[in-house]
Amino acid sequence: MPPLSLPSWLKIKPHRKLVTQLHVPTVKFLGEQDGPVERTAKARWLPILSASPTIRRAFLVRASYEAPNDIHVVLALCSSGGPDLTLIEALRVPYADIFSRDCPLDMVFINATQESDIERVCPPFYTAV
């Protein structure tokens, strides 16, 4: 059987990496990201977060990385266990169901200093009991 030739507009996109690690020199936390759609995402994340014994708190916060107008939405997680790729994937699934699969969400496991910085501008939407 000859190779299948598809028109360029019908070609399957190459598989893209779902998790990409970024290194940013500076982060400034600006405030809570909240609205009807975000509250839906937060509600869908709650059972996932509560099932993870290492997660203490979670924030959905706007942040700028390098330039003041370079604003991103960040899911910031306070964990006693450090980064967890399985948890990241579990949290990505409901997000992708709500938003476009090509709409990125930055997730970060934060330290105590970053947690204090976020608390100044944003309340947690999840706190372990």
C-alpha positions as CSV (number, residue, x, y, z in Angstrom):
1,M,0.0,0.0,0.0
2,P,1.5,3.4,-0.9
3,P,2.1,6.0,1.8
4,L,-0.9,8.1,2.7
5,S,-0.7,11.7,1.5
6,L,-2.8,14.2,3.3
7,P,-3.5,17.8,2.2
8,S,-1.4,20.2,4.4
9,W,-4.5,21.4,6.2
10,L,-5.5,17.9,7.1
11,K,-2.1,16.7,8.4
12,I,-2.1,15.6,12.0
13,K,-0.2,18.0,14.3
14,P,3.0,16.6,15.8
15,H,2.6,15.4,19.4
16,R,3.5,18.2,21.6
17,K,4.9,18.0,25.1
18,L,2.2,18.5,27.7
19,V,4.5,19.6,30.5
20,T,7.4,22.0,29.8
21,Q,9.6,23.2,32.6
22,L,10.3,27.0,32.5
23,H,12.9,28.9,34.4
24,V,12.1,32.5,35.0
25,P,14.5,34.9,36.9
26,T,11.8,37.0,38.6
27,V,8.2,36.5,39.4
28,K,5.8,39.2,40.8
29,F,2.5,38.0,42.1
30,L,-0.2,40.5,41.2
31,G,-3.6,39.2,42.5
32,E,-6.2,36.5,42.4
33,Q,-7.5,35.2,39.1
34,D,-11.2,34.7,39.7
35,G,-14.4,34.7,37.8
36,P,-17.2,32.3,36.9
37,V,-15.0,30.1,34.6
38,E,-12.1,30.1,37.1
39,R,-14.5,29.1,40.0
40,T,-15.6,26.1,37.8
41,A,-12.0,25.1,37.4
42,K,-11.3,25.5,41.1
43,A,-14.3,23.4,42.0
44,R,-13.1,20.6,39.7
45,W,-9.6,20.8,41.2
46,L,-10.8,20.5,44.8
47,P,-11.3,16.7,44.9
48,I,-7.9,16.2,43.2
49,L,-6.1,18.4,45.6
50,S,-7.9,16.9,48.6
51,A,-6.9,13.4,47.5
52,S,-3.2,14.5,47.5
53,P,-1.9,14.3,51.0
54,T,1.2,16.4,50.3
55,I,-0.8,19.5,49.1
56,R,-1.4,22.0,51.9
57,R,-2.7,25.0,49.9
58,A,-3.5,26.1,46.4
59,F,-3.8,29.5,44.8
60,L,-4.9,30.7,41.3
61,V,-2.9,33.9,40.9
62,R,-1.9,36.3,38.2
63,A,1.8,36.9,37.9
64,S,4.3,38.7,35.8
65,Y,7.6,37.0,35.0
66,E,10.0,39.5,33.5
67,A,8.1,42.5,32.1
68,P,5.2,44.1,33.9
69,N,2.9,43.5,30.9
70,D,3.9,39.8,30.6
71,I,1.1,38.5,32.7
72,H,0.3,34.8,33.2
73,V,-2.2,32.8,35.3
74,V,-0.5,30.5,37.7
75,L,-1.8,27.6,39.7
76,A,0.5,27.8,42.7
77,L,0.7,24.7,44.9
78,C,2.2,24.5,48.5
79,S,3.4,20.9,48.9
80,S,5.3,19.1,51.6
81,G,6.5,16.6,49.0
82,G,7.8,18.8,46.1
83,P,6.9,18.6,42.4
84,D,4.6,15.8,41.4
85,L,4.1,15.1,37.6
86,T,1.2,12.7,38.3
87,L,-0.6,15.5,40.2
88,I,0.2,18.0,37.4
89,E,-1.4,15.7,34.9
90,A,-4.5,15.1,37.0
91,L,-5.0,18.9,37.4
92,R,-4.5,19.5,33.7
93,V,-7.4,17.2,32.7
94,P,-10.3,19.3,34.1
95,Y,-8.5,22.5,33.0
96,A,-8.3,21.2,29.4
97,D,-12.0,20.2,29.5
98,I,-13.0,23.7,30.5
99,F,-10.5,25.7,28.4
100,S,-9.0,25.0,25.0
101,R,-6.4,22.2,25.0
102,D,-4.0,24.7,23.5
103,C,-4.6,27.3,26.3
104,P,-1.6,26.8,28.6
105,L,-1.7,26.9,32.4
106,D,1.4,27.5,34.4
107,M,1.7,25.4,37.5
108,V,4.3,25.8,40.2
109,F,5.2,24.2,43.4
110,I,6.1,27.2,45.7
111,N,8.3,27.6,48.7
112,A,7.5,29.4,51.9
113,T,8.7,32.8,50.7
114,Q,6.7,32.6,47.5
115,E,3.7,31.5,49.6
116,S,4.0,34.6,51.7
117,D,4.3,36.8,48.7
118,I,1.1,35.3,47.2
119,E,-0.8,35.6,50.4
120,R,-0.4,39.3,50.3
121,V,-2.4,39.6,47.1
122,C,-4.4,36.4,46.8
123,P,-6.4,34.1,49.1
124,P,-6.0,30.3,48.7
125,F,-8.9,28.6,47.0
126,Y,-7.8,25.3,48.7
127,T,-6.5,24.6,52.2
128,A,-6.1,21.1,53.5
129,V,-8.0,20.2,56.6
